Amino acid sequence: MAVTEAEMRERVNSVDADLQYVLQEAGASLATQYAVCNVHSTLRRFQAIADDRAGSRTAANTDFGVPRDTPAGRQQTAAIVAAWELAKEISSKEIELRAEARALNQPRILQTQERQAMLRAVSAAYGKLNEAETPSAEYLALKAEETEQNEPTAAQLDTITSKRDSQTATIQSSVDPAGHLRITKTKQKVEMPQNSEAYRRVLKIEGYSWLAMQSRYKSKTWLQGLTMADFTKFVDYILGERVAGLRLEQATGYDSSHNALFRPPWGIVLRYEYKLRKEAFRLVNDEGQTLQDALAAVTKDTELKEVHFVTPLTLTAFPMPSKWTRRGEKGDKGGCFVLESPEDLGATKAPRAEDIIRLYEALPKEVSARDPEGRIPSSFSTGAYNKGGLTGLRKACHDFPLATKCLVRFVRSMRPFHPFSTISIYDNVCTALHKDSRNACCENLIIPLTQFSGGELWMQQDQGATPQNFGGSEVFGTAVPIPPEGLCFDARGILHCTMPWKGRRLIAVAFTVSKTEELKKADAQLLEDLGINCPSASQLTGRTLDAGELSSTESSESEHPSGGKDQQADDVFRPELCGNFGNPLMLEWDGRESPITDGYGLCSPTRWHPASRGASLPEKSKDLSRRLNGLVQQFVAEQVPDCQLLALKLATGQILESPFEEGAMRRLREDWAALVCETDGAKHEGLLEVPDPQPFYLRLLSHTSRLLEDPDWKILTEGEECFEKGVPLGYDETIPRVPQVFDRKVKWRKLDESTFEAVKENYQSAKLTVQEMELKFREEEKLGRMYPTTYSALAAEHGADRVRIAAMGAVAKPDGSVRPLHDGTHGVRINNGIRLLNQTVAGFRTDAKCADGFVVLAGWELSDDTKSSKWFSLRLTPSDAPYLFDQEGKSQWASGSAELLATLAALHIFGYLTASVDRKELGNSRLLKKGSSTKWPLMLINMQLSDLLLRSSLKLLLRWRPRDENQYADQLTNEIFTNFSDEHRIACTYSDLPLALLHQLWETKESFDSARRAQAVLQQDASGHRPQKRKAEKTPW
């Protein structure tokens, strides 16, 4: 049957836009375009049909049926050859541009042909685009990079630029040291849309951008089905009567412009709009939805609307009072004050003693009998308790959380490093001679809140002069006054009591009860939320754990090359080894909570609250820290008359050399080294020597870090692989884990695969800046960071097979100099060969096939080569898993359940502790996020899986993948094993899987169904009527 012209055009339009472009640019007829597009759908595949022009002519005849012996045939052959040459040129240039952009860490530049091909495809479908709605080249390049990496993002409205916007971009010029004039275009934001029409135009640019990507990347499943109508519907929703067009009646009847109806502020509308697009791309990236479905889904998400539109709108339309009155101000007879959280980190001043007195007056108290002086003792306590062997939280933690936070903040302001689990306030309470036996070994802190005479704390001391009667015996001690800043003492280890006083004796006591480690997880979390971080095991034992010390159940370990411990049994970050009090601060942003990161490693003190830093370090370490701090402060004060001026000069680049005298610096280092030797009680030789070729005093730094209990101090000078002697880069080598400094790596940037070239030619940016590059290298050579050599010398020293010469690129700086960059990925493939130890165990991928009479569960362990991967494939019958089959033996209806069962099987068979799993059953990734299901038998399998995870304290992450990205697992379920090795197949039967709970639940369900059927038969016999089938029982659909 002859193909119509319309069918030809439909086929040609279905391939990548750049392939269409080269064929049309070469003058190929529609029939020739159709013939080519019937065989190839991408430019890259088309340009690979031949190695030279002769081969492309041959392909025109053999592959595409173009005759050689007619003028028209020769004309079309020439068109195919011209298209092939253009495709070859575009592909070569694209590879070079992409590699250079990656090396320079910049978005790659779209070639003119690429951009024109994409825009031509969009124009063909939606008509000619004017300059105001045509996406700019820069914006298209950015979206192209996101599309290639399968990581699309929502752009801010002021970064979505058109061709007209890019024409007004700022141009900067500079003259470099070689006298060359350099022209650069600066990245410039456009104005945020100020009205609905401007917003429509910006979203039209956004829509055309993604449609351009759709025409270029036909294989991207998440772009399939997308049309301009999807963006139009989204815009209509934003500008419609439910969002921007919403009208509310004011509480006063008028808005600020004296209009009777309140309109949503345009800023709130735009913020809500951005949140919707951001969520849409999250659905694309995390849940595998298409962009078309995601845009529709977010407009129906009521929770998003409530949080990001309704609530802000309500607060704007009906504002709360803007100020709280504070008691004690002039003319104020009453009022209230706000108790602030300690997490505010200095947003306001810490509570004062008078604030705590006023707070105590308002709190409920435990009142005792009147004392001989006529005073009525009372008290209030919050935090943890330990009574009768039981440990828990006092009721005040739940009833008065803000009051508790206020008390915690007050204690922290007085003694930042004091550890405690409980705070009590005692008003005129006199304690007899005793020891606090229920306390932990941490010291008590007493802080006076009022002024009184007497009322000292008597403490037992062998050399004391003041006697007390204890159990009929006389003991001696000393009465110690309580200073305004507070007094710490060992309440558990020594006898103590209260001395007589006059006036009101109101004190706050912060202490730690015993067995806080037995607190329930929820209670410990509540204490932490209130600002109370119970002391860790190291603090409770009165010492700091060594970085290599593990629990008794953990295996022994050997030294790793960096000199630390290779903690395979305990490869997690342990805050208690960092010398700080409690856990690092947590930050909340965009509804997600995560630990604070400062860039200096997990053990960095600045990740903790200022009051908690260094709290559990030994006194020797604290003393060294204080003395070093004093030494440096004194040095700066002597050398710099105006620190503020020096800081400003540093910030503005006016300081080009050290502002300190070299002789003074030498004396400072000598004093530093003397402090280290004095603290360590030993004289260390060579502390002030700088190891060649390092520019640092590594030995002095190493000893200082050790005394300050830095967990990674050995990497400086200890072992064969250290900073003093050199460390490996990781190429074909293993880099050890340092869990106290670095997180375990779980995600890597995907590196380009390229043909190996031991010697790679430089990029164009480096070729144009040869003089500047050489000048930079000469500067590096003077500093000892580089040295000149030749290829033959390197080959003789290291072996020719070990020498790599990477391509270089150059980034121009504003002052005319350049920053050289070496591309260790393309050609030389150095980065591709580096694998760090700080990464998670390899994940696995699973799949399931449901057919008539059988189900196949399969999965394989991720690796670089499937031939070396472990794998399994289990065929199940109705006798193995009856819950996956109906009465006719069909299982297609249970595909989701079978997929989850395949995941459970993989967890057991591969023996993973924490798995990151890629699967193509979308429903189960949502199931694990939601944590429950009522679908049958998915509910049973989920309960069995949850039970196994809970018993093993495991965490399972499921990620959905489309079928075309999970082909190997799909092959295993089809029992095609050609891509896998038989020696790596794990032998396992279905009965080996831990499914006791699932089978027990199934048997219970079967018993229930049998009893229900028997009851139905009895009812039928008694009434003589057959019960009607329910609608769901009449058809399997």
FIVOGU-294031 format. One record per residue (C-alpha): residue in one letter; x, z, y. Coordinates in steps of 0.2 Angstrom, whole numbers, plus 5000, padded with zeros to 4 digits. Layout:
BEGIN
aXZY
...
% end
This chain:
BEGIN
m500050005000
a500749955017
v501150095029
t500250095046
e501150105062
a500250275065
e500950345049
m502650285053
r502550375070
e501950535062
r503350535050
v504650505063
n503950635074
s504050765060
v506050765059
d507250845071
a507150795089
d508950755090
l508850635075
q507450545084
y508450535100
v510050445092
l508950325083
q507950275098
e509550275109
a510350155097
g508850035098
a508250055080
s506449985077
l505050095072
a505150025054
t507050065053
q506750245061
y505350265048
a506550215034
v507950335040
c506750475043
n506050455025
v507750505018
h508450625031
s507650745043
t509150825052
l510550745062
r511850845053
r511350765036
f511150595043
q512950595051
a513650635034
i512950475025
a514750395027
d516550425032
d516750265042
r515850115050
a515950015034
g515150155024
s513750165037
r513349975035
t513349995017
a512050145018
a510950045030
n510749915015
t510750035000
d509950185007
f508750115020
g508349945013
v508949845029
p509349665024
r511149595028
d510749415027
t509549395042
p509849405061
a508549545062
g509349635048
r511049625055
q510349685072
q509549845063
t511149875053
a512049875070
a510750005077
i511050115062
v512950105064
a512750145082
a511550295078
w512750355065
e514250355077
l513250445091
a512650575078
k514450595073
e515050625091
i513550745094
s513950845079
s515750855082
k515550905100
e514151035095
i515351115082
e516751135095
l515551195109
r514751325097
a516451385091
e517151395109
a515651485115
r515751615101
a517551645105
l517251665123
n515651775119
q514551655130
p512951565126
r513451385120
i513151245131
l511851125125
q512450945125
t511450825136
q510850725121
e510250885113
r509250945128
q508550765132
a507950755114
m507050915114
l506150885130
r505750705125
a504850775110
v503850905121
s503450765133
a502750655120
a501550785114
y501050865131
g501350735144
k502750715157
l503450885163
n503850905182
e505350995188
a504451155191
e503851175173
t505351095164
p506451235156
s508251245164
a509751195154
e510451365154
y508751445148
l508651315134
a510351355128
l509951535128
k508451505117
a509351385106
e510651525102
e509251645098
t508351525087
e509951475077
q510251665074
n508451695069
e508351835083
p507151775096
t506851895110
a505651915125
a506451865141
q506051955157
l504951855169
d506351845182
t507551765170
i506351625164
t507051475174
s506451295177
k507451145181
r507051165199
d507651345199
s509351305192
q509551175206
t509651325218
a510951425208
t512351495218
i514051395217
q515651495219
s517351415222
s519151485221
v520951425221
d521951485207
p523851525208
a524251355202
g523351275217
h521851215207
l520051225214
r518851315202
i517051295203
t515851415194
k513951425194
t513351605195
k511951665184
q510451705196
k508751785193
v507251705201
e505851805209
m504551895199
p502851805199
q501851875214
n500151805209
s499251735194
e499651555198
a501551595198
y501351685182
r500451545174
r501951425179
v503251545172
l502351565155
k502151375155
i504051365156
e504151495142
g502951395131
y503851235133
s505551315129
w504951375112
l504051205109
a505751125112
m506551245100
q505151195087
s505551015089
r507351045087
y507351165072
k505951105060
s506551225046
k506151385056
t504651455048
w504251565062
l504051425074
q502851325063
g501151295069
l501551345087
t500651245101
m500451265119
a498651325116
d499451485109
f500251525126
t498751475136
k497651595126
f498951735129
v498951695148
d497051695148
y497051865140
i498251935153
l497351865168
g495651885161
e494352025164
r495052135151
v496752155160
a497152085177
g495352045180
l494752215176
r493752305189
l493552495190
e492552605201
q493552735210
a493152915210
t492952905229
g491952745227
y493352645236
d495152595233
s496652615246
s496052455255
h494252525256
n493652415243
a492252475232
l493152425216
f494952465210
r495952325203
p497452355191
p499052345201
w500052185198
g501552285192
i500652375178
v499952205172
l501652125172
r502452275163
y501052275150
e501252085148
y503152105144
k502752245131
l501552125122
r502851985122
k504252105116
e503052175102
a502651995097
f504451955094
r504752115085
l503352055073
v504251895071
n505951975068
d505452135058
e503852085049
g504051895046
q502551835056
t502551665064
l502651665083
q500851595084
d500151735074
a501151865083
l500551815100
a498751825094
a499051995085
v499752085100
t498252045111
k497152135099
d498252285097
t497252425105
e498652555103
l499852455114
k498552425127
e498152615127
v499952665129
h500552525141
f499052475151
v497552595150
t498552755152
p499652695167
l498052625175
t497052785173
l498552885181
t498552765195
a496652755198
f496452945196
p498153025201
m498553205197
p499053325211
s500753285217
k501553455219
w501453625211
t501553775222
r502953905219
r502754095221
g503754185234
e503754045248
k503254095265
g501354105267
d501054085248
k500054235241
g500054175223
g500254015213
c501253965198
f502953905193
v503453775181
l504453815165
e505653675162
s506453615146
p508353645143
e508353455139
d508153425158
l510053445159
g510053515177
a508553425184
t508253595193
k509153755194
a509153865179
p508054015179
r508654175188
a508454355183
e507054375195
d506154225186
i506354305169
i505654475176
r504154385183
l503954295167
y504054455156
e502654535167
a501454395161
l501954395143
p501154505129
k502154655124
e502454775110
v502254945118
s502955105111
a502555285114
r503055365131
d504855435131
p505355605137
e505655545154
g503855485155
r504355295154
i503355175142
p504555065132
s504054885129
s504754725122
f504454545119
s505354435106
t505454255101
g506454145089
a506854185071
y506554355061
n507254425045
k506154565038
g506054625020
g507154485014
l505954355022
t506554235036
g505354145047
l504854115065
r504054235077
k502254205083
a502854175101
c503754015096
h502053935093
d501054035106
f502354025121
p503553875118
l503853855137
a504254035139
t505454025125
k506253875133
c506453965149
l507254115141
v508454005131
r508953915147
f509254075156
v510454135141
r511353965141
s511653985160
m512454155158
r513454115142
p513453935137
f514353955121
h513454105114
p512654065097
f510954145093
s509354125084
t508254255093
i507954325111
s507254495114
i506854575131
y506854765131
d506054865145
n506655045146
v506955055127
c508255185121
t509055145104
a509755285093
l511455265084
h511355125072
k512054955065
d510954795065
s511054765046
r509854615047
n510954525059
a512154385054
c514054405058
c513854325075
e513954445090
n512554505101
l512454465119
i511654595131
i511154535149
p510454655162
l508954595172
t508754745183
q509954865192
f510055035185
s511255185184
g511955235168
g511255145153
e512955095146
l513155035128
w514055165117
m515155075104
q516155165090
q517955155092
d519355255083
q520255285100
g518655325109
a518355485119
t516455505119
p515755585103
q514055555095
n513155635080
f512855525065
g512255595049
g512855765053
s514655705057
e515455675073
v516055495077
f516955445093
g516755295104
t516655225121
a515255195133
v515455025140
p514454975156
i513454805155
p514154685168
p513054565177
e513654415167
g513254505150
l514154595136
c514554535119
f514854655104
d514854655085
a513054745082
r513154715063
g514954795061
i515054945072
l513855085077
h513155075094
c511755165104
t511055175122
m511655295135
p510455385147
w510055295163
k509055305179
g507955175186
r507155025176
r508254965162
l507654785158
i508854685147
a508854525137
v509754525120
a510254355112
f510754385093
t510654295076
v509654365062
s510354335044
k509854205032
t509354075045
e509953945033
e508353985023
l507153935036
k505953795032
k506353625038
a504953625050
d505353795057
a507153745060
q506653585068
l505453685080
l506853805085
e507953655089
d506553585099
l506453745109
g508353735112
i508853865099
n510153785087
c510453915074
p512253935069
s512953825056
a513753885040
s515453885048
q514853995062
l513954115051
t515554145041
g516554175057
r517754025054
t517753835056
l517653735040
d519153615037
a518753435039
g519053405020
e518053555014
l516553515003
s515253614994
s515653674976
t514653534968
e515753394976
s517153314967
s518953334973
e519653194984
s521353114987
e522153065004
h521752895011
p522952795021
s522552865038
g522953035032
g521153105032
k519953125017
d519052985009
q517453075007
q516552964994
a515553114988
d515053165006
d515253005016
v514153075030
f514353145048
r514453335048
p514153405065
e514753575060
l516553515058
c516553465077
g516853635084
n515153625094
f513653725093
g512153645084
n511753465083
p512053325096
l510853285109
m509453165105
l508753025117
e507052955117
w506852775123
d505352655121
g504552775108
r506052785097
e507252935096
s509152925092
p510753025094
i511653005110
t513152885110
d514552905123
g515852785115
y517152915110
g516552945092
l515353045083
c516353205086
s516453185104
p516053345113
t515053255127
r513753215114
w513253395114
h512353495128
p513653565140
a513353745135
s513653705116
r515353615118
g516753695108
a515653845105
s516253865086
l518053825089
p519353965085
e519954065099
k521653995098
s520953815101
k519853875115
d521353965123
l522353805122
s520953705130
r520753825144
r522653825148
l522853645147
n521353625159
g522153745171
l523853655170
v523153485174
q522053555188
q523553645196
f524553485194
v523253375203
a522953505217
e524853495220
q525053315219
v523453245228
p522953325244
d521253225245
c520553195227
q518953115234
l520052985244
l521052945229
a519552925218
l518852795231
k520452705232
l520452695213
a518752635213
t519052495225
g520652435217
q521852495230
i522952595219
l524152475210
e525452605203
s525452785198
p524952905212
f526053045204
e527953065206
e528853025190
g529853185190
a528253285192
m527453195178
r528953235167
r528853425171
l526953415167
r527353345150
e528653475147
d527453615151
w526153535140
a527353525125
a527853705129
l526053765128
v525853675111
c527353755104
e526853925110
t525053905103
d525653845086
g527053985085
a528353855081
k529553735090
h529253555086
e530653425089
g530353255096
l528653295105
l529253205121
e529853055112
v528952885113
p528952795096
d529552615097
p528552505101
q527152615106
p526952665125
f526152835121
y526753015117
l525953005100
r526753155092
l526253265107
l524553195106
s524453225087
h524953405088
t523753445102
s522353355093
r522753465077
l522653625087
l521053575095
e520353535077
d520053345080
p519453285063
d520453125065
w522153195071
k523153125057
i522852945061
l524152965075
t525753005066
e525353055048
g525552945032
e526252765030
e524852685039
c524652775056
f524752725075
e526552775075
k527052655061
g525652525062
v523952505054
p523152355045
l521952245053
g520852235037
y521252055032
d521152055013
e521352245014
t520252405014
i520052505030
p519552685025
r517952765031
v518152905045
p516352975044
q516753105058
v517152975070
f516152815065
d514452775059
r514252685043
k514152505047
v512452425041
k512352265051
w513652125054
r513651975065
k513451825055
l515151725056
d515151535056
e515851455040
s517151325044
t518351215036
f520051305033
e521451255045
a522951355046
v523451285063
k521951255075
e522051155091
n521651255107
y519951235116
q519751135132
s519651295143
a521451335137
k522151165139
l521651165157
t522451335161
v524151315152
q525151375167
e524051525169
m524051565151
e525951565150
l526051675165
k524951795157
f525951795141
r527551825150
e526751985158
e526252045141
e527952015134
k528752125148
l527552265142
g528152245124
r526452185118
m526952005113
y528551915109
p529051735108
t529451645092
t529251485082
y528251435067
s529751405056
a530351585060
l528651655056
a528551555040
a530351615035
e529851795039
h528151805031
g527951655021
a527051495026
d525451535017
r525251695027
v525451615045
r523951565055
i523851495072
a522151515080
a521351415093
m521351495110
g520051485124
a520151555142
v518951645153
a519351625172
k519351785182
p518851795201
d520651815206
g521151655198
s521951725183
v521351705165
r520951805151
p521551725134
l520451745119
h520951705101
d519651635089
g519951715073
t518451645065
h518451455066
g519751365056
v520951505052
r519551615045
i520351785048
n518851875053
n517851805038
g519151895027
i518952065035
r517852185026
l517752365032
l517452515021
n516152585033
q514752475027
t513252515016
v513152474997
a512552294995
g510652274995
f509752174982
r508352054982
t506852054970
d505351944966
a503951934954
k502951794946
c501151824940
a500451694928
d499151684914
g499651804900
f501351864908
v502251934923
v504051914926
l505052054937
a506751994943
g508052044955
w509952014959
e511252114968
l511852034984
s513651974984
d514651824990
d514351724974
t512851744963
k513951714948
s514751884951
s513151974954
k512252094943
w510452034939
f508952064928
s507351974922
l505952064913
r504451974905
l502952084904
t501352064893
p499652144895
s500252274881
d501752324892
a500852334909
p498952324906
y498652374925
l499352204930
f498052104920
d496152074920
q495052064905
e495551874903
g497451914904
k497651844922
s498851924933
q498851824949
w497751944958
a499052084956
s500551994964
g500852124978
s500852264964
a502052164954
e503252144969
l503252324972
l503552364953
a505052234954
t505752344968
l505552504958
a506452414943
a507852364954
l508152534960
h508252604943
i509252464935
f510552444949
g510652634952
y510652634970
l510452794981
t509852714997
a509352534996
s509052405009
v508052275000
d507552095005
r505952034997
k504651905001
e503052004998
l502552045016
g501252165011
n502452295003
s503552305019
r501952355028
l501452475014
l503052565015
k502952585034
k501152645032
g501652755017
s499952735008
s498752605000
t497052614992
k497252444983
w497252444964
p498552454955
l499652454971
m499152634974
l499752694957
i501452604958
n501652664976
m501352844970
q502652824956
l503952754968
s503652884981
d503853024968
l505452954962
l506152934980
l505553114984
r506353194969
s508053104972
s507953134991
l508052944994
k507552825008
l506952655004
l506952515017
l505952355013
r506152195023
w505052045020
r505851865018
p504951695016
r505051615000
d506351485005
e507551625010
n507351714993
q507651564982
y508851644969
a507651784965
d506251654964
q507251564951
l507551714941
t505651744940
n505451564934
e506751614921
i508051484928
f509651574926
t510951434929
n511551514945
f511951674937
s513151734924
d512551804907
e513951924907
h513252014922
r511452024916
i510952204914
a509952224898
c508452324901
t506652334894
y505052384903
s504952554893
d506652604900
l505952614917
p505452794924
l503552764924
a502852924917
l501852964932
l501152794933
h500652794914
q499852964916
l498852904931
w498352754921
e497752854906
t496752964917
k495952814926
e495552734909
s494752904903
f493652914918
d493152734916
s492652754898
a491652914902
r490752814916
r490352674905
a489652794891
q488652874904
a487952704910
v487452664892
l486552824890
q485552794906
q485152624901
d484552684884
a483452814892
s482652704905
g482652534896
h483352444911
r484952364912
p485852414929
q486252264940
k487952214942
r488852254959
k489252104969
a491152134966
e490852124947
k489951954947
t491551854952
p493351884952
w493451814970
% end
